[in-house]
Every structure is written in structure tokens, then in C-alpha cells.
Amino acid sequence: MGIVLNIENAKRDTASIKELIGLTSDDMGRVNKLILSKAGSDVEMIPEVANHLISSGGKRLRPMLTLAAAQMFGYEGEGHVKLATSVEFMHTATLLHDDVVDESGMRRGKKTARMIWGNQASVLVGDFLLGQAFRLMVEVGSLDALDILSTAASIIAEGEVMQLAAAKNLETTEDEHFAVIKAKTAALFSAAAEVGPVIAGASRPARAALRSYGMNLGLAFQLIDDALDYGGSSQDLGKNVGDDFREGKVTLPVILSYRRGTSGEREFWKQAIENNNADDGALEKAIGLMTRHSAIADTIGRARHFGEIARDALAPLDATPQKAALLDVIDFCISRVT
């Protein structure tokens, strides 16, 4: 059985990455066909679960990074399409697994797969997609690319365990939180950007530039997500506003508010995060405390800082349409909160 791919939602509200979409549109068409092919299975539940998430309107930013980065260095083969598909499958598998670990009920405005098919099916279909991702990497035949993406897969899993170990821990430091999001989110952005120049045979400095760009873009992206959970919209966030709060996640706005608060305010955070007293009234109070202590504004400021590091990483590279499009992505990621 195959799956139905709906990419219309991916075309809305993406003005600031218009150039990236235009440059990669032909290759993304091939990626989408490969997704249809490789996410299909004679086991009926696999394409059903995969389709539920794959067709739900993500912008496919990570595979577009792979395609643009390969184009940037003149790559003309087929490997970048397979690697971009691998990246998307890794991302989709991570979302399926994340929703089980986080016990999430909604994803991109729809019920999560675990709510429809159960935790076991979500985990196993995620594993299937990871397996398909690695098969595609092997087909490309680049040991360097395989090493980069397989290492990222391991780091992502480590990040999940790190987050689980730190769950509801209000003593989590800013550095510890950065370590988690570097593993959980930024590692895949970094790998997605680096494998492009790798298969194009680019120089080591060029590879390092794209690796650094992806890592810092990923950190900025996740920090904006942290901020959006307390001040964005469900459309921007891809899930319900306040989900992190209701799930007891200790993200940067919480860390900053807790550390800067009075003893009474810290007691509120303990009740909300540690004791699950996180109803709508508590969410409203949490946002008020974050505003009082500039926690959301400072989280956005941290994101802008990493965005500038990503921009500087590309500075030494020759000017190309792809470079300009990758720089636009930084602005797009930050602008989701404006």
C-alpha cells in the first residue's frame, strides 16, 4: 500500500523561505515521490500511521536544507534526493517517538498517531521509517554521509533520554537545557546541512561551515519553539499552545522565570511543573510571570544570538542563490514570533 502526500499546507505562510522553496522545488518533488514509495508497505498499518504524520502539513525544512546545500556546491547526482528523504524519515520517526514519550495528544492540529493507533504502533512505525532512512543512506554509498546521519540518530536518542532524566526538574540549568536541545533538535539540522557538501565533494572548511550553520540554526529554531509555547499560535507551533507547560517540560522560559522569581513564585512553578497543577489558570499565571521576568523576550534573544552565529558560519563561502536562501531561513525561523 502507498500513502497520500499533502503538501499544500507547506506552501502557506512561507514567504521568507520562498527562495529556498523555489530552488529546491524540482528536487523536493522527487523527494516526495520517494517518500511515497519508501513509506509504503504491505503491512496495512504502516502506511496508515506514516501517512497520518507525513501528510499533516510540515514545511519539510530539513530536507530542503540538504538539497540546497548540495546544490550550493554543484552536485548533480541523485544522492542528495535520497539523503533528503532519509532526513525527513528520521525527523518523522523522531516525532512519532516524541509523542509517545511526551504522551502528547495533538500534533499539527490533529490527534497524534498514538491517540489513534496506540503507543506500540507509533514506536514500531517510527522504527520502520528509521530503517528505510538507513537503507537509503546505504544506497547513496557515501560512508561519510552515513556516518554523519547515523551519528545524528544516536545523538537524537541520547537527547530524548537526557530530557526524560531531567523531566520536571526545575533545577535544570540553562547549559543543561542547551545540551538537550542541541541533541534533540539541532543535531539533525546540522547533519541535514552537512551531508549536502559531503556528497558534492566540497572542502572540509565548507563542510564545517554548513555543519555549524545547521547546528546553530537548529538551536535558534528550538528556542523559538520554546517561546511560542507561551506566546504563539497553534498554527505557528504545530501543536497546542501551552502543551509544554501542561506536559511539565522545563524549557528555557520556565528555567529563566524560576531562577528570577521570588520564593512564592518558585513555589508556584513547583506546583505547576512538579505536581501537575497546570490548568488554564496556571498557564495564564505562568505567562504573566514570564512577562514580568522577561523570560520569553530573553529566550528570543538567545535564539537571535544563535541565528547570528549561523549567519557568520556561512560568511566565508562564495555568494550563490543557495547561500542567500539559507540565510533567509535564519530570518524565517526567528520571525515566527513576530
Disulfide bonds with the S-S distance in Angstrom:
none
